Amino acid sequence: MKFAIFGVGGTGGVIGGYLANAGNDVTFLARGAHLKAMQEKGLTIHTNHRGDIHIEPCKAVHADDYHETPDVLFICVKYYGLAAAIEVTRRIAGPDTLVIPILNVFGTGAVMQEKLPDKTVLDGCIYVFAKRSGPGVIEQPQSILRVFYGFRPGQDSRLAAKAAELEKIMRAADIHAHFTDDIQRDALTKFSFVSPMGAAGLYFDVTSEAFQENKEVRDTFVGLVKEVEALGHAMGITFDHDLVATDLKLMDAFAPGLTTSMQRDVASGGPSEFKGLVSRIVELGEKYHVPTPLYQKINDWGKAHGLA
């Protein structure tokens, strides 16, 4: 298959890097110094569990200069970059292209599909801790790497055979991929971790070890997970395991000193995913008549700080 990766931060860099390292045809759609570095020196992923992965030569171009039609287009931008991703998808995705958004925000695929009625946009999510540490360099300090993707209920699944083959290709590249028949459940399960961690981490201004050691931070994290779980039940989603227990297990496996991408974005003074990770839950809670007092508290705090 021919792959295109739009957005080469931690998520896109790891997915594309692992695929390219396994010999797949991968083109990274990037820009600025990151693009220049990849074109000149390749892409490097520093990991603690398998050493360095170095892709050179590295197929990397600006999105405007990409004129092929990929079999699979991974959208790996932040939520505030979704409009640009939709325009790129409209131009380069063909009738047989699987478009898989891998964003932190629940329901992104449906948002894209509404704007792209003639494309096949699935939903997807990822468990990974990675970030871009410099031009052409990705840091992946934790070994966790799981990708879920699938068709939403009622969606045309004409490309299901291709989606199933993709799972085999990704697994061969050491990506724990799951072509799931319940992506809404699996995506909200992932969201139940990343959203509470991002919300509480930003609100308390703490790193990963605080979730393991500080009672107030940990209790807030658990409370936020429960609010997401209640929202899922109101939406008709049945979870196949205890979200609190699973999310705490994930949290307790983290090395100390880690922050979320939303914390880093806010600290740098740039745009953040606050509206997608926090405000969206408040809005969905109102829509489905589910109380979300902790999310409301953090959302109000975010409004006061110009984030919402």
MIDREN-131692 format. One record per residue (C-alpha): chain; x, y, z; residue in three letters. Coordinates in nm, 2 decimals. Each point is the difference from the previous one (the first is absolute). Layout:
<sites>
+----+--------+--------+--------+-----+
! ch !     xx !     yy !     zz !  aa !
+----+--------+--------+--------+-----+
!  A !      X !      Y !      Z ! ALA !
...
+----+--------+--------+--------+-----+
</sites>
This chain:
<sites>
+----+--------+--------+--------+-----+
! ch !     xx !     yy !     zz !  aa !
+----+--------+--------+--------+-----+
!  A !   0.00 !   0.00 !   0.00 ! MET !
!  A !   0.10 !   0.36 !  -0.05 ! LYS !
!  A !  -0.03 !   0.21 !   0.32 ! PHE !
!  A !  -0.01 !   0.38 !   0.05 ! ALA !
!  A !   0.03 !   0.15 !   0.35 ! ILE !
!  A !  -0.14 !   0.35 !   0.05 ! PHE !
!  A !   0.14 !   0.14 !   0.32 ! GLY !
!  A !   0.34 !  -0.13 !   0.11 ! VAL !
!  A !   0.01 !   0.06 !   0.37 ! GLY !
!  A !   0.01 !  -0.28 !   0.26 ! GLY !
!  A !  -0.29 !  -0.19 !  -0.14 ! THR !
!  A !   0.06 !   0.03 !  -0.37 ! GLY !
!  A !   0.38 !  -0.03 !   0.04 ! GLY !
!  A !  -0.03 !  -0.33 !   0.19 ! VAL !
!  A !  -0.27 !  -0.15 !  -0.23 ! ILE !
!  A !   0.18 !   0.10 !  -0.32 ! GLY !
!  A !   0.34 !  -0.07 !   0.14 ! GLY !
!  A !  -0.08 !  -0.36 !   0.11 ! TYR !
!  A !  -0.17 !  -0.06 !  -0.34 ! LEU !
!  A !   0.29 !   0.14 !  -0.20 ! ALA !
!  A !   0.25 !  -0.19 !   0.22 ! ASN !
!  A !  -0.18 !  -0.33 !  -0.10 ! ALA !
!  A !   0.05 !   0.08 !  -0.37 ! GLY !
!  A !  -0.34 !   0.16 !  -0.08 ! ASN !
!  A !  -0.05 !   0.29 !  -0.25 ! ASP !
!  A !  -0.05 !   0.29 !   0.23 ! VAL !
!  A !  -0.01 !   0.37 !  -0.08 ! THR !
!  A !   0.00 !   0.26 !   0.28 ! PHE !
!  A !  -0.19 !   0.32 !  -0.06 ! LEU !
!  A !   0.18 !   0.26 !   0.21 ! ALA !
!  A !   0.12 !   0.36 !  -0.01 ! ARG !
!  A !   0.26 !   0.24 !   0.13 ! GLY !
!  A !   0.32 !  -0.11 !   0.17 ! ALA !
!  A !  -0.14 !  -0.34 !   0.07 ! HIS !
!  A !  -0.05 !  -0.07 !  -0.37 ! LEU !
!  A !   0.34 !   0.13 !  -0.09 ! LYS !
!  A !   0.17 !  -0.21 !   0.26 ! ALA !
!  A !  -0.18 !  -0.32 !  -0.12 ! MET !
!  A !   0.09 !   0.08 !  -0.36 ! GLN !
!  A !   0.37 !   0.06 !   0.08 ! GLU !
!  A !   0.06 !  -0.25 !   0.29 ! LYS !
!  A !  -0.30 !  -0.23 !   0.02 ! GLY !
!  A !  -0.23 !  -0.06 !   0.30 ! LEU !
!  A !   0.13 !  -0.13 !   0.33 ! THR !
!  A !  -0.21 !  -0.16 !   0.27 ! ILE !
!  A !   0.17 !  -0.03 !   0.34 ! HIS !
!  A !  -0.15 !  -0.28 !   0.21 ! THR !
!  A !   0.08 !  -0.16 !   0.33 ! ASN !
!  A !  -0.12 !  -0.34 !  -0.09 ! HIS !
!  A !   0.15 !  -0.07 !  -0.34 ! ARG !
!  A !   0.28 !   0.25 !  -0.05 ! GLY !
!  A !   0.00 !   0.26 !  -0.28 ! ASP !
!  A !  -0.20 !  -0.03 !  -0.32 ! ILE !
!  A !   0.15 !   0.20 !  -0.28 ! HIS !
!  A !  -0.18 !   0.04 !  -0.34 ! ILE !
!  A !   0.24 !   0.12 !  -0.27 ! GLU !
!  A !  -0.07 !   0.07 !  -0.27 ! PRO !
!  A !  -0.34 !   0.13 !   0.11 ! CYS !
!  A !  -0.28 !   0.09 !  -0.24 ! LYS !
!  A !  -0.12 !   0.34 !   0.13 ! ALA !
!  A !  -0.17 !   0.28 !  -0.18 ! VAL !
!  A !  -0.22 !   0.30 !   0.07 ! HIS !
!  A !  -0.36 !  -0.10 !  -0.03 ! ALA !
!  A !  -0.04 !   0.24 !  -0.30 ! ASP !
!  A !   0.27 !  -0.19 !  -0.19 ! ASP !
!  A !  -0.15 !  -0.34 !   0.05 ! TYR !
!  A !  -0.17 !  -0.12 !  -0.32 ! HIS !
!  A !  -0.06 !  -0.37 !   0.06 ! GLU !
!  A !  -0.30 !  -0.19 !   0.12 ! THR !
!  A !   0.07 !  -0.20 !   0.31 ! PRO !
!  A !  -0.17 !  -0.32 !   0.10 ! ASP !
!  A !   0.00 !   0.11 !   0.36 ! VAL !
!  A !   0.01 !   0.36 !   0.12 ! LEU !
!  A !   0.07 !   0.04 !   0.37 ! PHE !
!  A !  -0.11 !   0.34 !   0.14 ! ILE !
!  A !   0.21 !   0.07 !   0.31 ! CYS !
!  A !  -0.04 !   0.37 !   0.06 ! VAL !
!  A !  -0.13 !   0.18 !   0.31 ! LYS !
!  A !  -0.37 !   0.06 !   0.01 ! TYR !
!  A !   0.05 !   0.37 !  -0.08 ! TYR !
!  A !   0.17 !  -0.11 !  -0.33 ! GLY !
!  A !  -0.31 !  -0.19 !  -0.11 ! LEU !
!  A !  -0.11 !   0.25 !  -0.26 ! ALA !
!  A !   0.34 !  -0.03 !  -0.18 ! ALA !
!  A !  -0.02 !  -0.37 !   0.02 ! ALA !
!  A !  -0.34 !   0.00 !  -0.16 ! ILE !
!  A !   0.13 !   0.20 !  -0.29 ! GLU !
!  A !   0.30 !  -0.23 !  -0.06 ! VAL !
!  A !  -0.23 !  -0.30 !   0.02 ! THR !
!  A !  -0.24 !   0.15 !  -0.25 ! ARG !
!  A !   0.29 !   0.05 !  -0.25 ! ARG !
!  A !   0.20 !  -0.32 !   0.03 ! ILE !
!  A !  -0.23 !  -0.28 !   0.12 ! ALA !
!  A !  -0.15 !  -0.22 !  -0.28 ! GLY !
!  A !  -0.31 !  -0.22 !   0.00 ! PRO !
!  A !   0.20 !  -0.29 !   0.14 ! ASP !
!  A !   0.20 !   0.19 !   0.26 ! THR !
!  A !  -0.05 !  -0.08 !   0.36 ! LEU !
!  A !   0.01 !   0.32 !   0.20 ! VAL !
!  A !   0.08 !  -0.06 !   0.36 ! ILE !
!  A !   0.01 !   0.29 !   0.24 ! PRO !
!  A !   0.20 !  -0.07 !   0.31 ! ILE !
!  A !  -0.08 !   0.29 !   0.23 ! LEU !
!  A !  -0.04 !   0.05 !   0.37 ! ASN !
!  A !  -0.36 !   0.12 !  -0.04 ! VAL !
!  A !  -0.29 !  -0.25 !  -0.01 ! PHE !
!  A !  -0.22 !  -0.01 !  -0.31 ! GLY !
!  A !   0.25 !   0.17 !  -0.24 ! THR !
!  A !  -0.07 !  -0.24 !  -0.29 ! GLY !
!  A !  -0.37 !   0.09 !   0.00 ! ALA !
!  A !   0.08 !   0.37 !  -0.01 ! VAL !
!  A !   0.23 !  -0.06 !  -0.30 ! MET !
!  A !  -0.24 !  -0.22 !  -0.18 ! GLN !
!  A !  -0.27 !   0.26 !   0.02 ! GLU !
!  A !   0.23 !   0.24 !  -0.19 ! LYS !
!  A !   0.12 !  -0.28 !  -0.24 ! LEU !
!  A !  -0.31 !  -0.19 !  -0.11 ! PRO !
!  A !   0.18 !  -0.16 !  -0.30 ! ASP !
!  A !   0.29 !  -0.14 !   0.21 ! LYS !
!  A !   0.03 !  -0.29 !   0.24 ! THR !
!  A !   0.10 !   0.14 !   0.34 ! VAL !
!  A !   0.02 !  -0.25 !   0.28 ! LEU !
!  A !   0.05 !   0.07 !   0.37 ! ASP !
!  A !   0.32 !  -0.08 !   0.18 ! GLY !
!  A !   0.20 !   0.05 !   0.32 ! CYS !
!  A !   0.34 !  -0.08 !   0.13 ! ILE !
!  A !   0.17 !  -0.08 !   0.33 ! TYR !
!  A !   0.35 !   0.14 !  -0.02 ! VAL !
!  A !   0.22 !   0.24 !   0.20 ! PHE !
!  A !   0.22 !   0.18 !  -0.25 ! ALA !
!  A !   0.09 !   0.35 !  -0.10 ! LYS !
!  A !   0.21 !   0.19 !  -0.25 ! ARG !
!  A !   0.31 !   0.11 !   0.18 ! SER !
!  A !   0.16 !   0.19 !  -0.29 ! GLY !
!  A !   0.01 !   0.02 !  -0.38 ! PRO !
!  A !   0.00 !  -0.36 !  -0.14 ! GLY !
!  A !   0.00 !  -0.15 !   0.35 ! VAL !
!  A !  -0.28 !  -0.18 !   0.19 ! ILE !
!  A !   0.03 !  -0.12 !   0.36 ! GLU !
!  A !  -0.19 !  -0.31 !   0.11 ! GLN !
!  A !   0.09 !  -0.06 !   0.37 ! PRO !
!  A !  -0.28 !  -0.26 !   0.06 ! GLN !
!  A !  -0.04 !  -0.33 !  -0.19 ! SER !
!  A !  -0.38 !   0.01 !  -0.02 ! ILE !
!  A !  -0.12 !   0.02 !  -0.36 ! LEU !
!  A !  -0.35 !  -0.11 !  -0.08 ! ARG !
!  A !  -0.21 !   0.13 !  -0.29 ! VAL !
!  A !  -0.38 !  -0.06 !  -0.03 ! PHE !
!  A !  -0.20 !   0.08 !  -0.31 ! TYR !
!  A !  -0.33 !  -0.10 !  -0.16 ! GLY !
!  A !  -0.32 !   0.10 !  -0.17 ! PHE !
!  A !  -0.27 !   0.17 !   0.19 ! ARG !
!  A !  -0.35 !  -0.16 !   0.03 ! PRO !
!  A !  -0.19 !   0.03 !  -0.33 ! GLY !
!  A !   0.31 !   0.11 !  -0.19 ! GLN !
!  A !   0.07 !  -0.14 !  -0.35 ! ASP !
!  A !   0.26 !  -0.27 !   0.06 ! SER !
!  A !   0.09 !  -0.07 !  -0.36 ! ARG !
!  A !   0.37 !   0.03 !   0.08 ! LEU !
!  A !  -0.02 !  -0.24 !   0.29 ! ALA !
!  A !   0.24 !  -0.25 !  -0.16 ! ALA !
!  A !   0.26 !   0.27 !  -0.04 ! LYS !
!  A !  -0.05 !   0.10 !   0.36 ! ALA !
!  A !   0.05 !  -0.36 !   0.11 ! ALA !
!  A !   0.32 !  -0.02 !  -0.21 ! GLU !
!  A !   0.13 !   0.32 !   0.16 ! LEU !
!  A !  -0.02 !  -0.16 !   0.34 ! GLU !
!  A !   0.24 !  -0.28 !  -0.12 ! LYS !
!  A !   0.24 !   0.25 !  -0.15 ! ILE !
!  A !   0.01 !   0.22 !   0.32 ! MET !
!  A !   0.05 !  -0.30 !   0.23 ! ARG !
!  A !   0.29 !  -0.12 !  -0.22 ! ALA !
!  A !   0.15 !   0.35 !   0.06 ! ALA !
!  A !  -0.02 !  -0.05 !   0.38 ! ASP !
!  A !  -0.31 !   0.22 !   0.04 ! ILE !
!  A !  -0.27 !  -0.18 !   0.20 ! HIS !
!  A !  -0.29 !   0.08 !  -0.23 ! ALA !
!  A !  -0.36 !  -0.09 !   0.05 ! HIS !
!  A !  -0.26 !   0.02 !  -0.28 ! PHE !
!  A !  -0.29 !   0.02 !   0.23 ! THR !
!  A !  -0.37 !  -0.05 !  -0.06 ! ASP !
!  A !  -0.09 !   0.24 !   0.28 ! ASP !
!  A !   0.22 !   0.31 !  -0.05 ! ILE !
!  A !  -0.23 !   0.23 !   0.19 ! GLN !
!  A !   0.05 !  -0.21 !   0.32 ! ARG !
!  A !   0.37 !  -0.04 !  -0.06 ! ASP !
!  A !   0.05 !   0.37 !  -0.08 ! ALA !
!  A !  -0.19 !   0.12 !   0.30 ! LEU !
!  A !   0.19 !  -0.25 !   0.21 ! THR !
!  A !   0.32 !   0.16 !  -0.11 ! LYS !
!  A !  -0.15 !   0.35 !   0.04 ! PHE !
!  A !  -0.09 !  -0.10 !   0.36 ! SER !
!  A !   0.38 !   0.00 !   0.07 ! PHE !
!  A !   0.15 !   0.28 !  -0.21 ! VAL !
!  A !  -0.27 !   0.25 !   0.08 ! SER !
!  A !   0.00 !  -0.03 !   0.38 ! PRO !
!  A !   0.38 !  -0.01 !   0.00 ! MET !
!  A !   0.02 !   0.31 !  -0.22 ! GLY !
!  A !  -0.26 !   0.18 !   0.20 ! ALA !
!  A !   0.13 !  -0.08 !   0.34 ! ALA !
!  A !   0.37 !   0.04 !  -0.10 ! GLY !
!  A !  -0.07 !   0.35 !  -0.13 ! LEU !
!  A !  -0.23 !   0.11 !   0.28 ! TYR !
!  A !   0.25 !  -0.11 !   0.28 ! PHE !
!  A !   0.31 !   0.07 !  -0.21 ! ASP !
!  A !   0.16 !  -0.34 !   0.08 ! VAL !
!  A !   0.19 !  -0.27 !  -0.16 ! THR !
!  A !  -0.07 !  -0.37 !  -0.02 ! SER !
!  A !   0.12 !  -0.10 !   0.35 ! GLU !
!  A !  -0.26 !   0.23 !   0.16 ! ALA !
!  A !  -0.27 !  -0.23 !  -0.13 ! PHE !
!  A !   0.16 !  -0.29 !   0.18 ! GLN !
!  A !   0.09 !   0.18 !   0.33 ! GLU !
!  A !  -0.23 !   0.30 !   0.05 ! ASN !
!  A !  -0.34 !  -0.09 !   0.14 ! LYS !
!  A !  -0.18 !   0.31 !  -0.13 ! GLU !
!  A !   0.14 !  -0.04 !  -0.35 ! VAL !
!  A !  -0.07 !  -0.37 !  -0.01 ! ARG !
!  A !  -0.35 !   0.04 !   0.14 ! ASP !
!  A !  -0.08 !   0.27 !  -0.26 ! THR !
!  A !   0.13 !  -0.22 !  -0.28 ! PHE !
!  A !  -0.22 !  -0.29 !   0.12 ! VAL !
!  A !  -0.30 !   0.24 !   0.02 ! GLY !
!  A !   0.05 !   0.12 !  -0.35 ! LEU !
!  A !   0.03 !  -0.36 !  -0.13 ! VAL !
!  A !  -0.34 !  -0.08 !   0.17 ! LYS !
!  A !  -0.16 !   0.30 !  -0.17 ! GLU !
!  A !   0.12 !  -0.12 !  -0.34 ! VAL !
!  A !  -0.13 !  -0.35 !   0.08 ! GLU !
!  A !  -0.34 !   0.14 !   0.10 ! ALA !
!  A !  -0.02 !   0.19 !  -0.33 ! LEU !
!  A !   0.09 !  -0.31 !  -0.19 ! GLY !
!  A !  -0.28 !  -0.19 !   0.17 ! HIS !
!  A !  -0.25 !   0.28 !  -0.09 ! ALA !
!  A !   0.12 !  -0.03 !  -0.36 ! MET !
!  A !  -0.08 !  -0.37 !   0.00 ! GLY !
!  A !   0.36 !  -0.12 !   0.01 ! ILE !
!  A !   0.07 !  -0.32 !   0.20 ! THR !
!  A !   0.36 !  -0.02 !   0.13 ! PHE !
!  A !   0.16 !  -0.34 !   0.02 ! ASP !
!  A !   0.21 !   0.08 !   0.31 ! HIS !
!  A !   0.03 !   0.23 !   0.30 ! ASP !
!  A !   0.13 !   0.33 !  -0.14 ! LEU !
!  A !   0.12 !   0.13 !   0.33 ! VAL !
!  A !   0.21 !  -0.31 !   0.08 ! ALA !
!  A !   0.14 !  -0.01 !  -0.36 ! THR !
!  A !   0.09 !   0.37 !   0.00 ! ASP !
!  A !   0.16 !  -0.01 !   0.34 ! LEU !
!  A !   0.21 !  -0.30 !  -0.12 ! LYS !
!  A !   0.12 !   0.20 !  -0.30 ! LEU !
!  A !   0.07 !   0.30 !   0.21 ! MET !
!  A !   0.20 !  -0.19 !   0.26 ! ASP !
!  A !   0.22 !  -0.15 !  -0.27 ! ALA !
!  A !   0.12 !   0.35 !  -0.11 ! PHE !
!  A !   0.35 !   0.12 !   0.07 ! ALA !
!  A !   0.03 !   0.31 !   0.21 ! PRO !
!  A !   0.03 !   0.35 !  -0.14 ! GLY !
!  A !  -0.24 !  -0.04 !  -0.30 ! LEU !
!  A !  -0.24 !   0.26 !  -0.12 ! THR !
!  A !  -0.28 !   0.00 !  -0.25 ! THR !
!  A !   0.01 !   0.17 !  -0.34 ! SER !
!  A !  -0.28 !   0.24 !   0.12 ! MET !
!  A !   0.22 !   0.11 !   0.29 ! GLN !
!  A !   0.29 !   0.06 !  -0.23 ! ARG !
!  A !  -0.21 !   0.19 !  -0.25 ! ASP !
!  A !  -0.14 !   0.23 !   0.27 ! VAL !
!  A !   0.34 !   0.05 !   0.16 ! ALA !
!  A !   0.14 !   0.11 !  -0.34 ! SER !
!  A !  -0.28 !   0.25 !  -0.04 ! GLY !
!  A !  -0.14 !  -0.16 !  -0.32 ! GLY !
!  A !  -0.34 !  -0.14 !  -0.08 ! PRO !
!  A !  -0.11 !  -0.31 !   0.20 ! SER !
!  A !  -0.26 !  -0.28 !  -0.01 ! GLU !
!  A !  -0.18 !   0.13 !   0.31 ! PHE !
!  A !  -0.33 !   0.04 !  -0.18 ! LYS !
!  A !   0.02 !  -0.35 !  -0.14 ! GLY !
!  A !   0.12 !  -0.17 !   0.31 ! LEU !
!  A !  -0.19 !   0.19 !   0.27 ! VAL !
!  A !  -0.28 !   0.23 !  -0.14 ! SER !
!  A !  -0.12 !  -0.28 !  -0.23 ! ARG !
!  A !  -0.09 !  -0.22 !   0.30 ! ILE !
!  A !  -0.19 !   0.28 !   0.16 ! VAL !
!  A !  -0.20 !   0.05 !  -0.32 ! GLU !
!  A !  -0.07 !  -0.37 !  -0.04 ! LEU !
!  A !  -0.10 !  -0.02 !   0.36 ! GLY !
!  A !  -0.26 !   0.27 !  -0.06 ! GLU !
!  A !  -0.12 !  -0.17 !  -0.32 ! LYS !
!  A !  -0.04 !  -0.34 !   0.17 ! TYR !
!  A !  -0.11 !   0.14 !   0.34 ! HIS !
!  A !   0.30 !  -0.14 !   0.18 ! VAL !
!  A !   0.15 !   0.20 !   0.29 ! PRO !
!  A !   0.37 !   0.08 !  -0.05 ! THR !
!  A !   0.08 !   0.22 !   0.31 ! PRO !
!  A !   0.38 !  -0.06 !  -0.01 ! LEU !
!  A !   0.02 !   0.07 !  -0.38 ! TYR !
!  A !  -0.22 !   0.31 !   0.06 ! GLN !
!  A !   0.24 !   0.12 !   0.27 ! LYS !
!  A !   0.31 !  -0.04 !  -0.22 ! ILE !
!  A !  -0.18 !   0.14 !  -0.30 ! ASN !
!  A !  -0.10 !   0.31 !   0.20 ! ASP !
!  A !   0.36 !   0.03 !   0.12 ! TRP !
!  A !   0.11 !  -0.03 !  -0.37 ! GLY !
!  A !  -0.24 !   0.28 !  -0.10 ! LYS !
!  A !   0.15 !   0.22 !   0.26 ! ALA !
!  A !   0.35 !  -0.06 !  -0.14 ! HIS !
!  A !  -0.10 !   0.05 !  -0.36 ! GLY !
!  A !   0.01 !  -0.37 !  -0.10 ! LEU !
!  A !  -0.37 !  -0.08 !  -0.07 ! ALA !
+----+--------+--------+--------+-----+
</sites>
